[in-house]
Amino acid sequence: MEIDDNILQPNNGAYEKGEMRVGLPLSYIAEKLRGALASAHQVYRIINHSAQIARPDLTNSQLACQEPVASACVSFKYSLTAFLAMYNMLGMIADPNKVDSLLNCDQDEFAVWLNTVEREGSILG
């Protein structure tokens, strides 16, 4: 077995297509995606915290199915997918528990994770 057999592709088998484009710089788009993702993370944490206070009788998994917590979670997941796709790093969320662990990060921990994506990924392919 080759060592490369154990290394995931950056986009973990997601659809890939080479393209040439003219438009806004990808770094600008990536910056805006990061801002949207950081905001979605914060909104989810605020809504989830408020829901925990309002409904202490529900478990975390029960709260996750309640509105507006569920909508905030879906918004975060779409933003996360777009951000990671921009950096060719979709493989970072191959673990089904990764999204939940990111949602449970505080703002500083999440910023460190975002910095890692930007440092290790590439918007140029």
Phi and psi in degrees as a GROMACS rama.xvg file:
@    title "Ramachandran Plot"
@    xaxis  label "Phi"
@    yaxis  label "Psi"
@TYPE xy
-80.026  147.814  GLU-2
-61.3059  -31.6097  ILE-3
-64.7786  -20.4949  ASP-4
-65.1806  -22.7861  ASP-5
-93.5746  -4.2283  ASN-6
-99.016  124.578  ILE-7
-73.3918  148.72  LEU-8
-65.679  149.459  GLN-9
-55.6044  -35.1814  PRO-10
-101.272  11.1788  ASN-11
49.9265  46.4148  ASN-12
82.1378  4.30751  GLY-13
-66.7065  160.038  ALA-14
-57.3874  131.104  TYR-15
-129.898  143.448  GLU-16
-152.418  128.154  LYS-17
-73.6012  134.429  GLY-18
-141.951  153.237  GLU-19
-113.456  137.637  MET-20
-139.538  159.183  ARG-21
-130.041  130.413  VAL-22
163.979  -158.127  GLY-23
-57.7417  146.307  LEU-24
-61.4646  139.893  PRO-25
-61.2074  -29.2254  LEU-26
-63.7536  -35.6157  SER-27
-66.8316  -44.9796  TYR-28
-63.8721  -42.0256  ILE-29
-62.3923  -39.8519  ALA-30
-61.7636  -42.2871  GLU-31
-69.5277  -37.9412  LYS-32
-63.4106  -40.0874  LEU-33
-61.6176  -44.477  ARG-34
-61.4487  -42.7232  GLY-35
-64.4364  -41.1991  ALA-36
-66.8025  -44.5881  LEU-37
-61.2678  -39.8161  ALA-38
-67.0349  -43.1134  SER-39
-61.7411  -38.086  ALA-40
-62.4346  -46.5804  HIS-41
-66.0052  -41.8664  GLN-42
-61.8403  -44.8639  VAL-43
-58.3532  -46.5125  TYR-44
-63.5255  -39.3872  ARG-45
-66.3932  -48.0793  ILE-46
-64.3861  -43.3268  ILE-47
-64.0853  -42.1309  ASN-48
-62.917  -44.1894  HIS-49
-62.1794  -39.1682  SER-50
-66.7145  -37.1164  ALA-51
-64.5515  -37.1787  GLN-52
-70.4773  -42.8627  ILE-53
-71.3765  -31.9335  ALA-54
-129.938  67.0977  ARG-55
-64.8006  -13.9794  PRO-56
-76.9363  -14.3943  ASP-57
-94.8389  146.316  LEU-58
-77.6371  167.84  THR-59
-59.3335  -40.157  ASN-60
-69.1247  -32.8982  SER-61
-69.4575  -40.1236  GLN-62
-62.7876  -36.6164  LEU-63
-62.619  -22.7274  ALA-64
-90.7054  -7.59277  CYS-65
-88.1751  146.423  GLN-66
-82.3572  143.857  GLU-67
-91.4263  5.75674  PRO-68
-59.8438  -44.113  VAL-69
-62.09  -42.4349  ALA-70
-65.4698  -39.2504  SER-71
-64.7369  -38.3602  ALA-72
-65.7617  -43.9266  CYS-73
-64.0019  -41.6718  VAL-74
-59.519  -43.2951  SER-75
-61.9554  -44.8097  PHE-76
-62.7461  -42.8648  LYS-77
-64.8462  -42.1608  TYR-78
-64.4754  -40.5266  SER-79
-62.6368  -44.6023  LEU-80
-62.2275  -43.6892  THR-81
-63.8026  -43.2652  ALA-82
-63.4261  -47.0177  PHE-83
-67.918  -36.505  LEU-84
-63.3225  -38.3127  ALA-85
-59.7236  -36.7684  MET-86
-96.0417  8.69671  TYR-87
55.7162  44.9013  ASN-88
-130.694  29.0767  MET-89
-59.4554  -24.8216  LEU-90
-61.3975  -18.4525  GLY-91
-67.3156  -16.5823  MET-92
-115.455  25.974  ILE-93
-65.1853  -31.9883  ALA-94
-70.8149  122.215  ASP-95
-61.7067  -18.4341  PRO-96
-91.5665  -5.45304  ASN-97
-64.4196  -42.8349  LYS-98
-60.4871  -45.2491  VAL-99
-62.5089  -39.755  ASP-100
-66.6206  -34.9725  SER-101
-67.9772  -40.1346  LEU-102
-63.4376  -28.3723  LEU-103
-87.322  -5.20061  ASN-104
-69.6426  147.261  CYS-105
-77.4932  174.363  ASP-106
-59.5115  -40.8873  GLN-107
-69.107  -42.8582  ASP-108
-62.2478  -40.1531  GLU-109
-66.6896  -38.7681  PHE-110
-62.2732  -39.1859  ALA-111
-62.8104  -42.4555  VAL-112
-63.0954  -44.0437  TRP-113
-60.1143  -41.6297  LEU-114
-60.8346  -38.1014  ASN-115
-63.0958  -44.2903  THR-116
-59.3574  -47.067  VAL-117
-64.0297  -36.6919  GLU-118
-73.9756  -41.293  ARG-119
-89.7094  -23.2948  GLU-120
-90.2287  -175.799  GLY-121
-148.335  130.1  SER-122
-82.7609  -4.55605  ILE-123
-98.2954  -0.408417  LEU-124
